Amino acid sequence: MRVVADTNTIVSGFLWGGLPAEVLAAAAAKRVALFSSPALIAELEDVLAREKFFLRIARVGSTAAELINGYRALAQLVRTAEIAPISRDPDDDQVLACALAADAHIIVTRDRDLRSLDPFHAIRILPAREALAFIAEARR
């Protein structure tokens, strides 16, 4: 199963755990192949550098650099092609471009605008709970 996780999923998984962390754990356990792109990694770096996350990052006993390096170790990098704007948010278009380049089966996100595009070129766009159920079902 080929998966692209939106930045909100990565941040939630690293800093709060829960179902987004289970998606990351599935990648760490090689139950899914996680993909990213240089643009998505740059977005993660930007988000984790925001002051509002400083305390939370410290509470999980990490640094932004350690979290980013951990993500890089989990995800396979793909080179994306530019796509025509689809979403209201150009960052969402980067997620879609990554999913196309990775030939992904699922995009995991809680972003409603992005989820409203489900399915996108046969790629399911699901919140973490539904994505985990989809992954479990596909493994049967």
Phi and psi in radians as a Rosetta constraint file:
Dihedral C 1 N 2 CA 2 C 2 CIRCULARHARMONIC -1.795 0.35
Dihedral N 2 CA 2 C 2 N 3 CIRCULARHARMONIC 2.186 0.35
Dihedral C 2 N 3 CA 3 C 3 CIRCULARHARMONIC -2.258 0.35
Dihedral N 3 CA 3 C 3 N 4 CIRCULARHARMONIC 2.442 0.35
Dihedral C 3 N 4 CA 4 C 4 CIRCULARHARMONIC -2.064 0.35
Dihedral N 4 CA 4 C 4 N 5 CIRCULARHARMONIC 2.237 0.35
Dihedral C 4 N 5 CA 5 C 5 CIRCULARHARMONIC -1.838 0.35
Dihedral N 5 CA 5 C 5 N 6 CIRCULARHARMONIC 2.265 0.35
Dihedral C 5 N 6 CA 6 C 6 CIRCULARHARMONIC -1.152 0.35
Dihedral N 6 CA 6 C 6 N 7 CIRCULARHARMONIC 2.736 0.35
Dihedral C 6 N 7 CA 7 C 7 CIRCULARHARMONIC -0.991 0.35
Dihedral N 7 CA 7 C 7 N 8 CIRCULARHARMONIC -0.641 0.35
Dihedral C 7 N 8 CA 8 C 8 CIRCULARHARMONIC -1.104 0.35
Dihedral N 8 CA 8 C 8 N 9 CIRCULARHARMONIC -0.559 0.35
Dihedral C 8 N 9 CA 9 C 9 CIRCULARHARMONIC -1.232 0.35
Dihedral N 9 CA 9 C 9 N 10 CIRCULARHARMONIC -0.746 0.35
Dihedral C 9 N 10 CA 10 C 10 CIRCULARHARMONIC -1.104 0.35
Dihedral N 10 CA 10 C 10 N 11 CIRCULARHARMONIC -0.857 0.35
Dihedral C 10 N 11 CA 11 C 11 CIRCULARHARMONIC -1.076 0.35
Dihedral N 11 CA 11 C 11 N 12 CIRCULARHARMONIC -0.808 0.35
Dihedral C 11 N 12 CA 12 C 12 CIRCULARHARMONIC -1.055 0.35
Dihedral N 12 CA 12 C 12 N 13 CIRCULARHARMONIC -0.761 0.35
Dihedral C 12 N 13 CA 13 C 13 CIRCULARHARMONIC -1.114 0.35
Dihedral N 13 CA 13 C 13 N 14 CIRCULARHARMONIC -0.788 0.35
Dihedral C 13 N 14 CA 14 C 14 CIRCULARHARMONIC -1.229 0.35
Dihedral N 14 CA 14 C 14 N 15 CIRCULARHARMONIC -0.680 0.35
Dihedral C 14 N 15 CA 15 C 15 CIRCULARHARMONIC -1.739 0.35
Dihedral N 15 CA 15 C 15 N 16 CIRCULARHARMONIC -0.399 0.35
Dihedral C 15 N 16 CA 16 C 16 CIRCULARHARMONIC -2.203 0.35
Dihedral N 16 CA 16 C 16 N 17 CIRCULARHARMONIC -0.213 0.35
Dihedral C 16 N 17 CA 17 C 17 CIRCULARHARMONIC 1.389 0.35
Dihedral N 17 CA 17 C 17 N 18 CIRCULARHARMONIC -2.397 0.35
Dihedral C 17 N 18 CA 18 C 18 CIRCULARHARMONIC 1.166 0.35
Dihedral N 18 CA 18 C 18 N 19 CIRCULARHARMONIC -2.676 0.35
Dihedral C 18 N 19 CA 19 C 19 CIRCULARHARMONIC -1.094 0.35
Dihedral N 19 CA 19 C 19 N 20 CIRCULARHARMONIC -0.678 0.35
Dihedral C 19 N 20 CA 20 C 20 CIRCULARHARMONIC -1.036 0.35
Dihedral N 20 CA 20 C 20 N 21 CIRCULARHARMONIC -0.634 0.35
Dihedral C 20 N 21 CA 21 C 21 CIRCULARHARMONIC -1.144 0.35
Dihedral N 21 CA 21 C 21 N 22 CIRCULARHARMONIC -0.563 0.35
Dihedral C 21 N 22 CA 22 C 22 CIRCULARHARMONIC -1.156 0.35
Dihedral N 22 CA 22 C 22 N 23 CIRCULARHARMONIC -0.588 0.35
Dihedral C 22 N 23 CA 23 C 23 CIRCULARHARMONIC -1.120 0.35
Dihedral N 23 CA 23 C 23 N 24 CIRCULARHARMONIC -0.776 0.35
Dihedral C 23 N 24 CA 24 C 24 CIRCULARHARMONIC -1.136 0.35
Dihedral N 24 CA 24 C 24 N 25 CIRCULARHARMONIC -0.665 0.35
Dihedral C 24 N 25 CA 25 C 25 CIRCULARHARMONIC -1.130 0.35
Dihedral N 25 CA 25 C 25 N 26 CIRCULARHARMONIC -0.626 0.35
Dihedral C 25 N 26 CA 26 C 26 CIRCULARHARMONIC -1.105 0.35
Dihedral N 26 CA 26 C 26 N 27 CIRCULARHARMONIC -0.645 0.35
Dihedral C 26 N 27 CA 27 C 27 CIRCULARHARMONIC -1.210 0.35
Dihedral N 27 CA 27 C 27 N 28 CIRCULARHARMONIC -0.732 0.35
Dihedral C 27 N 28 CA 28 C 28 CIRCULARHARMONIC -1.107 0.35
Dihedral N 28 CA 28 C 28 N 29 CIRCULARHARMONIC -0.592 0.35
Dihedral C 28 N 29 CA 29 C 29 CIRCULARHARMONIC -1.511 0.35
Dihedral N 29 CA 29 C 29 N 30 CIRCULARHARMONIC 0.041 0.35
Dihedral C 29 N 30 CA 30 C 30 CIRCULARHARMONIC 1.138 0.35
Dihedral N 30 CA 30 C 30 N 31 CIRCULARHARMONIC 0.412 0.35
Dihedral C 30 N 31 CA 31 C 31 CIRCULARHARMONIC -1.374 0.35
Dihedral N 31 CA 31 C 31 N 32 CIRCULARHARMONIC -0.387 0.35
Dihedral C 31 N 32 CA 32 C 32 CIRCULARHARMONIC -2.391 0.35
Dihedral N 32 CA 32 C 32 N 33 CIRCULARHARMONIC 2.761 0.35
Dihedral C 32 N 33 CA 33 C 33 CIRCULARHARMONIC -1.780 0.35
Dihedral N 33 CA 33 C 33 N 34 CIRCULARHARMONIC 2.090 0.35
Dihedral C 33 N 34 CA 34 C 34 CIRCULARHARMONIC -1.680 0.35
Dihedral N 34 CA 34 C 34 N 35 CIRCULARHARMONIC 2.349 0.35
Dihedral C 34 N 35 CA 35 C 35 CIRCULARHARMONIC -2.150 0.35
Dihedral N 35 CA 35 C 35 N 36 CIRCULARHARMONIC 2.604 0.35
Dihedral C 35 N 36 CA 36 C 36 CIRCULARHARMONIC -2.538 0.35
Dihedral N 36 CA 36 C 36 N 37 CIRCULARHARMONIC 3.125 0.35
Dihedral C 36 N 37 CA 37 C 37 CIRCULARHARMONIC -2.413 0.35
Dihedral N 37 CA 37 C 37 N 38 CIRCULARHARMONIC 2.857 0.35
Dihedral C 37 N 38 CA 38 C 38 CIRCULARHARMONIC -0.968 0.35
Dihedral N 38 CA 38 C 38 N 39 CIRCULARHARMONIC -0.656 0.35
Dihedral C 38 N 39 CA 39 C 39 CIRCULARHARMONIC -1.150 0.35
Dihedral N 39 CA 39 C 39 N 40 CIRCULARHARMONIC -0.685 0.35
Dihedral C 39 N 40 CA 40 C 40 CIRCULARHARMONIC -1.251 0.35
Dihedral N 40 CA 40 C 40 N 41 CIRCULARHARMONIC -0.613 0.35
Dihedral C 40 N 41 CA 41 C 41 CIRCULARHARMONIC -1.176 0.35
Dihedral N 41 CA 41 C 41 N 42 CIRCULARHARMONIC -0.701 0.35
Dihedral C 41 N 42 CA 42 C 42 CIRCULARHARMONIC -1.079 0.35
Dihedral N 42 CA 42 C 42 N 43 CIRCULARHARMONIC -0.688 0.35
Dihedral C 42 N 43 CA 43 C 43 CIRCULARHARMONIC -1.130 0.35
Dihedral N 43 CA 43 C 43 N 44 CIRCULARHARMONIC -0.735 0.35
Dihedral C 43 N 44 CA 44 C 44 CIRCULARHARMONIC -1.074 0.35
Dihedral N 44 CA 44 C 44 N 45 CIRCULARHARMONIC -0.756 0.35
Dihedral C 44 N 45 CA 45 C 45 CIRCULARHARMONIC -1.026 0.35
Dihedral N 45 CA 45 C 45 N 46 CIRCULARHARMONIC -0.773 0.35
Dihedral C 45 N 46 CA 46 C 46 CIRCULARHARMONIC -1.096 0.35
Dihedral N 46 CA 46 C 46 N 47 CIRCULARHARMONIC -0.789 0.35
Dihedral C 46 N 47 CA 47 C 47 CIRCULARHARMONIC -1.146 0.35
Dihedral N 47 CA 47 C 47 N 48 CIRCULARHARMONIC -0.806 0.35
Dihedral C 47 N 48 CA 48 C 48 CIRCULARHARMONIC -1.201 0.35
Dihedral N 48 CA 48 C 48 N 49 CIRCULARHARMONIC -0.308 0.35
Dihedral C 48 N 49 CA 49 C 49 CIRCULARHARMONIC -1.438 0.35
Dihedral N 49 CA 49 C 49 N 50 CIRCULARHARMONIC -0.110 0.35
Dihedral C 49 N 50 CA 50 C 50 CIRCULARHARMONIC -1.226 0.35
Dihedral N 50 CA 50 C 50 N 51 CIRCULARHARMONIC 2.424 0.35
Dihedral C 50 N 51 CA 51 C 51 CIRCULARHARMONIC -0.975 0.35
Dihedral N 51 CA 51 C 51 N 52 CIRCULARHARMONIC -0.606 0.35
Dihedral C 51 N 52 CA 52 C 52 CIRCULARHARMONIC -1.098 0.35
Dihedral N 52 CA 52 C 52 N 53 CIRCULARHARMONIC -0.292 0.35
Dihedral C 52 N 53 CA 53 C 53 CIRCULARHARMONIC -1.736 0.35
Dihedral N 53 CA 53 C 53 N 54 CIRCULARHARMONIC -0.129 0.35
Dihedral C 53 N 54 CA 54 C 54 CIRCULARHARMONIC -0.942 0.35
Dihedral N 54 CA 54 C 54 N 55 CIRCULARHARMONIC -0.901 0.35
Dihedral C 54 N 55 CA 55 C 55 CIRCULARHARMONIC -1.144 0.35
Dihedral N 55 CA 55 C 55 N 56 CIRCULARHARMONIC -0.721 0.35
Dihedral C 55 N 56 CA 56 C 56 CIRCULARHARMONIC -1.128 0.35
Dihedral N 56 CA 56 C 56 N 57 CIRCULARHARMONIC -0.710 0.35
Dihedral C 56 N 57 CA 57 C 57 CIRCULARHARMONIC -1.089 0.35
Dihedral N 57 CA 57 C 57 N 58 CIRCULARHARMONIC -0.736 0.35
Dihedral C 57 N 58 CA 58 C 58 CIRCULARHARMONIC -1.129 0.35
Dihedral N 58 CA 58 C 58 N 59 CIRCULARHARMONIC -0.669 0.35
Dihedral C 58 N 59 CA 59 C 59 CIRCULARHARMONIC -1.122 0.35
Dihedral N 59 CA 59 C 59 N 60 CIRCULARHARMONIC -0.526 0.35
Dihedral C 59 N 60 CA 60 C 60 CIRCULARHARMONIC -1.522 0.35
Dihedral N 60 CA 60 C 60 N 61 CIRCULARHARMONIC 0.084 0.35
Dihedral C 60 N 61 CA 61 C 61 CIRCULARHARMONIC 1.268 0.35
Dihedral N 61 CA 61 C 61 N 62 CIRCULARHARMONIC 0.634 0.35
Dihedral C 61 N 62 CA 62 C 62 CIRCULARHARMONIC -2.409 0.35
Dihedral N 62 CA 62 C 62 N 63 CIRCULARHARMONIC -3.084 0.35
Dihedral C 62 N 63 CA 63 C 63 CIRCULARHARMONIC -2.217 0.35
Dihedral N 63 CA 63 C 63 N 64 CIRCULARHARMONIC 2.843 0.35
Dihedral C 63 N 64 CA 64 C 64 CIRCULARHARMONIC -1.030 0.35
Dihedral N 64 CA 64 C 64 N 65 CIRCULARHARMONIC -0.735 0.35
Dihedral C 64 N 65 CA 65 C 65 CIRCULARHARMONIC -1.078 0.35
Dihedral N 65 CA 65 C 65 N 66 CIRCULARHARMONIC -0.721 0.35
Dihedral C 65 N 66 CA 66 C 66 CIRCULARHARMONIC -1.132 0.35
Dihedral N 66 CA 66 C 66 N 67 CIRCULARHARMONIC -0.710 0.35
Dihedral C 66 N 67 CA 67 C 67 CIRCULARHARMONIC -1.133 0.35
Dihedral N 67 CA 67 C 67 N 68 CIRCULARHARMONIC -0.750 0.35
Dihedral C 67 N 68 CA 68 C 68 CIRCULARHARMONIC -1.130 0.35
Dihedral N 68 CA 68 C 68 N 69 CIRCULARHARMONIC -0.753 0.35
Dihedral C 68 N 69 CA 69 C 69 CIRCULARHARMONIC -1.116 0.35
Dihedral N 69 CA 69 C 69 N 70 CIRCULARHARMONIC -0.656 0.35
Dihedral C 69 N 70 CA 70 C 70 CIRCULARHARMONIC -1.100 0.35
Dihedral N 70 CA 70 C 70 N 71 CIRCULARHARMONIC -0.700 0.35
Dihedral C 70 N 71 CA 71 C 71 CIRCULARHARMONIC -1.164 0.35
Dihedral N 71 CA 71 C 71 N 72 CIRCULARHARMONIC -0.754 0.35
Dihedral C 71 N 72 CA 72 C 72 CIRCULARHARMONIC -1.034 0.35
Dihedral N 72 CA 72 C 72 N 73 CIRCULARHARMONIC -0.618 0.35
Dihedral C 72 N 73 CA 73 C 73 CIRCULARHARMONIC -1.221 0.35
Dihedral N 73 CA 73 C 73 N 74 CIRCULARHARMONIC -0.512 0.35
Dihedral C 73 N 74 CA 74 C 74 CIRCULARHARMONIC -1.404 0.35
Dihedral N 74 CA 74 C 74 N 75 CIRCULARHARMONIC -0.645 0.35
Dihedral C 74 N 75 CA 75 C 75 CIRCULARHARMONIC -1.769 0.35
Dihedral N 75 CA 75 C 75 N 76 CIRCULARHARMONIC 2.495 0.35
Dihedral C 75 N 76 CA 76 C 76 CIRCULARHARMONIC -1.552 0.35
Dihedral N 76 CA 76 C 76 N 77 CIRCULARHARMONIC 2.316 0.35
Dihedral C 76 N 77 CA 77 C 77 CIRCULARHARMONIC -1.469 0.35
Dihedral N 77 CA 77 C 77 N 78 CIRCULARHARMONIC 2.382 0.35
Dihedral C 77 N 78 CA 78 C 78 CIRCULARHARMONIC -2.136 0.35
Dihedral N 78 CA 78 C 78 N 79 CIRCULARHARMONIC 2.658 0.35
Dihedral C 78 N 79 CA 79 C 79 CIRCULARHARMONIC -1.633 0.35
Dihedral N 79 CA 79 C 79 N 80 CIRCULARHARMONIC 2.170 0.35
Dihedral C 79 N 80 CA 80 C 80 CIRCULARHARMONIC -1.679 0.35
Dihedral N 80 CA 80 C 80 N 81 CIRCULARHARMONIC 2.693 0.35
Dihedral C 80 N 81 CA 81 C 81 CIRCULARHARMONIC -1.725 0.35
Dihedral N 81 CA 81 C 81 N 82 CIRCULARHARMONIC 2.645 0.35
Dihedral C 81 N 82 CA 82 C 82 CIRCULARHARMONIC -1.188 0.35
Dihedral N 82 CA 82 C 82 N 83 CIRCULARHARMONIC 2.396 0.35
Dihedral C 82 N 83 CA 83 C 83 CIRCULARHARMONIC -2.049 0.35
Dihedral N 83 CA 83 C 83 N 84 CIRCULARHARMONIC 2.760 0.35
Dihedral C 83 N 84 CA 84 C 84 CIRCULARHARMONIC -1.121 0.35
Dihedral N 84 CA 84 C 84 N 85 CIRCULARHARMONIC 2.498 0.35
Dihedral C 84 N 85 CA 85 C 85 CIRCULARHARMONIC -0.986 0.35
Dihedral N 85 CA 85 C 85 N 86 CIRCULARHARMONIC 2.277 0.35
Dihedral C 85 N 86 CA 86 C 86 CIRCULARHARMONIC -2.070 0.35
Dihedral N 86 CA 86 C 86 N 87 CIRCULARHARMONIC -0.758 0.35
Dihedral C 86 N 87 CA 87 C 87 CIRCULARHARMONIC -1.695 0.35
Dihedral N 87 CA 87 C 87 N 88 CIRCULARHARMONIC 2.883 0.35
Dihedral C 87 N 88 CA 88 C 88 CIRCULARHARMONIC -1.216 0.35
Dihedral N 88 CA 88 C 88 N 89 CIRCULARHARMONIC -0.401 0.35
Dihedral C 88 N 89 CA 89 C 89 CIRCULARHARMONIC -1.916 0.35
Dihedral N 89 CA 89 C 89 N 90 CIRCULARHARMONIC 2.057 0.35
Dihedral C 89 N 90 CA 90 C 90 CIRCULARHARMONIC -1.008 0.35
Dihedral N 90 CA 90 C 90 N 91 CIRCULARHARMONIC -0.499 0.35
Dihedral C 90 N 91 CA 91 C 91 CIRCULARHARMONIC -1.119 0.35
Dihedral N 91 CA 91 C 91 N 92 CIRCULARHARMONIC -0.620 0.35
Dihedral C 91 N 92 CA 92 C 92 CIRCULARHARMONIC -1.151 0.35
Dihedral N 92 CA 92 C 92 N 93 CIRCULARHARMONIC -0.621 0.35
Dihedral C 92 N 93 CA 93 C 93 CIRCULARHARMONIC -1.101 0.35
Dihedral N 93 CA 93 C 93 N 94 CIRCULARHARMONIC -0.560 0.35
Dihedral C 93 N 94 CA 94 C 94 CIRCULARHARMONIC -1.151 0.35
Dihedral N 94 CA 94 C 94 N 95 CIRCULARHARMONIC -0.659 0.35
Dihedral C 94 N 95 CA 95 C 95 CIRCULARHARMONIC -1.126 0.35
Dihedral N 95 CA 95 C 95 N 96 CIRCULARHARMONIC -0.785 0.35
Dihedral C 95 N 96 CA 96 C 96 CIRCULARHARMONIC -1.099 0.35
Dihedral N 96 CA 96 C 96 N 97 CIRCULARHARMONIC -0.742 0.35
Dihedral C 96 N 97 CA 97 C 97 CIRCULARHARMONIC -1.100 0.35
Dihedral N 97 CA 97 C 97 N 98 CIRCULARHARMONIC -0.688 0.35
Dihedral C 97 N 98 CA 98 C 98 CIRCULARHARMONIC -1.120 0.35
Dihedral N 98 CA 98 C 98 N 99 CIRCULARHARMONIC -0.775 0.35
Dihedral C 98 N 99 CA 99 C 99 CIRCULARHARMONIC -1.086 0.35
Dihedral N 99 CA 99 C 99 N 100 CIRCULARHARMONIC -0.694 0.35
Dihedral C 99 N 100 CA 100 C 100 CIRCULARHARMONIC -1.130 0.35
Dihedral N 100 CA 100 C 100 N 101 CIRCULARHARMONIC -0.801 0.35
Dihedral C 100 N 101 CA 101 C 101 CIRCULARHARMONIC -1.119 0.35
Dihedral N 101 CA 101 C 101 N 102 CIRCULARHARMONIC -0.573 0.35
Dihedral C 101 N 102 CA 102 C 102 CIRCULARHARMONIC -1.497 0.35
Dihedral N 102 CA 102 C 102 N 103 CIRCULARHARMONIC -0.098 0.35
Dihedral C 102 N 103 CA 103 C 103 CIRCULARHARMONIC 0.939 0.35
Dihedral N 103 CA 103 C 103 N 104 CIRCULARHARMONIC 0.805 0.35
Dihedral C 103 N 104 CA 104 C 104 CIRCULARHARMONIC -1.235 0.35
Dihedral N 104 CA 104 C 104 N 105 CIRCULARHARMONIC 2.688 0.35
Dihedral C 104 N 105 CA 105 C 105 CIRCULARHARMONIC -1.630 0.35
Dihedral N 105 CA 105 C 105 N 106 CIRCULARHARMONIC -0.550 0.35
Dihedral C 105 N 106 CA 106 C 106 CIRCULARHARMONIC -2.460 0.35
Dihedral N 106 CA 106 C 106 N 107 CIRCULARHARMONIC 2.500 0.35
Dihedral C 106 N 107 CA 107 C 107 CIRCULARHARMONIC -1.924 0.35
Dihedral N 107 CA 107 C 107 N 108 CIRCULARHARMONIC 2.264 0.35
Dihedral C 107 N 108 CA 108 C 108 CIRCULARHARMONIC -1.830 0.35
Dihedral N 108 CA 108 C 108 N 109 CIRCULARHARMONIC 2.118 0.35
Dihedral C 108 N 109 CA 109 C 109 CIRCULARHARMONIC -2.782 0.35
Dihedral N 109 CA 109 C 109 N 110 CIRCULARHARMONIC 2.722 0.35
Dihedral C 109 N 110 CA 110 C 110 CIRCULARHARMONIC -1.846 0.35
Dihedral N 110 CA 110 C 110 N 111 CIRCULARHARMONIC 0.018 0.35
Dihedral C 110 N 111 CA 111 C 111 CIRCULARHARMONIC -1.178 0.35
Dihedral N 111 CA 111 C 111 N 112 CIRCULARHARMONIC 2.037 0.35
Dihedral C 111 N 112 CA 112 C 112 CIRCULARHARMONIC -1.147 0.35
Dihedral N 112 CA 112 C 112 N 113 CIRCULARHARMONIC -0.676 0.35
Dihedral C 112 N 113 CA 113 C 113 CIRCULARHARMONIC -1.063 0.35
Dihedral N 113 CA 113 C 113 N 114 CIRCULARHARMONIC -0.767 0.35
Dihedral C 113 N 114 CA 114 C 114 CIRCULARHARMONIC -1.176 0.35
Dihedral N 114 CA 114 C 114 N 115 CIRCULARHARMONIC -0.759 0.35
Dihedral C 114 N 115 CA 115 C 115 CIRCULARHARMONIC -1.130 0.35
Dihedral N 115 CA 115 C 115 N 116 CIRCULARHARMONIC -0.438 0.35
Dihedral C 115 N 116 CA 116 C 116 CIRCULARHARMONIC -1.170 0.35
Dihedral N 116 CA 116 C 116 N 117 CIRCULARHARMONIC -0.240 0.35
Dihedral C 116 N 117 CA 117 C 117 CIRCULARHARMONIC -1.560 0.35
Dihedral N 117 CA 117 C 117 N 118 CIRCULARHARMONIC -0.006 0.35
Dihedral C 117 N 118 CA 118 C 118 CIRCULARHARMONIC -1.183 0.35
Dihedral N 118 CA 118 C 118 N 119 CIRCULARHARMONIC 2.293 0.35
Dihedral C 118 N 119 CA 119 C 119 CIRCULARHARMONIC -1.425 0.35
Dihedral N 119 CA 119 C 119 N 120 CIRCULARHARMONIC 2.702 0.35
Dihedral C 119 N 120 CA 120 C 120 CIRCULARHARMONIC -2.054 0.35
Dihedral N 120 CA 120 C 120 N 121 CIRCULARHARMONIC 1.951 0.35
Dihedral C 120 N 121 CA 121 C 121 CIRCULARHARMONIC 0.858 0.35
Dihedral N 121 CA 121 C 121 N 122 CIRCULARHARMONIC 0.795 0.35
Dihedral C 121 N 122 CA 122 C 122 CIRCULARHARMONIC 1.216 0.35
Dihedral N 122 CA 122 C 122 N 123 CIRCULARHARMONIC 0.127 0.35
Dihedral C 122 N 123 CA 123 C 123 CIRCULARHARMONIC -1.628 0.35
Dihedral N 123 CA 123 C 123 N 124 CIRCULARHARMONIC 2.134 0.35
Dihedral C 123 N 124 CA 124 C 124 CIRCULARHARMONIC -1.294 0.35
Dihedral N 124 CA 124 C 124 N 125 CIRCULARHARMONIC 2.478 0.35
Dihedral C 124 N 125 CA 125 C 125 CIRCULARHARMONIC -2.111 0.35
Dihedral N 125 CA 125 C 125 N 126 CIRCULARHARMONIC 1.854 0.35
Dihedral C 125 N 126 CA 126 C 126 CIRCULARHARMONIC -2.324 0.35
Dihedral N 126 CA 126 C 126 N 127 CIRCULARHARMONIC 2.628 0.35
Dihedral C 126 N 127 CA 127 C 127 CIRCULARHARMONIC -1.239 0.35
Dihedral N 127 CA 127 C 127 N 128 CIRCULARHARMONIC 2.889 0.35
Dihedral C 127 N 128 CA 128 C 128 CIRCULARHARMONIC -0.943 0.35
Dihedral N 128 CA 128 C 128 N 129 CIRCULARHARMONIC -0.789 0.35
Dihedral C 128 N 129 CA 129 C 129 CIRCULARHARMONIC -1.017 0.35
Dihedral N 129 CA 129 C 129 N 130 CIRCULARHARMONIC -0.853 0.35
Dihedral C 129 N 130 CA 130 C 130 CIRCULARHARMONIC -1.210 0.35
Dihedral N 130 CA 130 C 130 N 131 CIRCULARHARMONIC -0.630 0.35
Dihedral C 130 N 131 CA 131 C 131 CIRCULARHARMONIC -1.102 0.35
Dihedral N 131 CA 131 C 131 N 132 CIRCULARHARMONIC -0.764 0.35
Dihedral C 131 N 132 CA 132 C 132 CIRCULARHARMONIC -1.102 0.35
Dihedral N 132 CA 132 C 132 N 133 CIRCULARHARMONIC -0.667 0.35
Dihedral C 132 N 133 CA 133 C 133 CIRCULARHARMONIC -1.157 0.35
Dihedral N 133 CA 133 C 133 N 134 CIRCULARHARMONIC -0.711 0.35
Dihedral C 133 N 134 CA 134 C 134 CIRCULARHARMONIC -1.089 0.35
Dihedral N 134 CA 134 C 134 N 135 CIRCULARHARMONIC -0.759 0.35
Dihedral C 134 N 135 CA 135 C 135 CIRCULARHARMONIC -1.101 0.35
Dihedral N 135 CA 135 C 135 N 136 CIRCULARHARMONIC -0.789 0.35
Dihedral C 135 N 136 CA 136 C 136 CIRCULARHARMONIC -1.088 0.35
Dihedral N 136 CA 136 C 136 N 137 CIRCULARHARMONIC -0.752 0.35
Dihedral C 136 N 137 CA 137 C 137 CIRCULARHARMONIC -1.124 0.35
Dihedral N 137 CA 137 C 137 N 138 CIRCULARHARMONIC -0.722 0.35
Dihedral C 137 N 138 CA 138 C 138 CIRCULARHARMONIC -1.169 0.35
Dihedral N 138 CA 138 C 138 N 139 CIRCULARHARMONIC -0.476 0.35
Dihedral C 138 N 139 CA 139 C 139 CIRCULARHARMONIC -1.389 0.35
Dihedral N 139 CA 139 C 139 N 140 CIRCULARHARMONIC -0.202 0.35
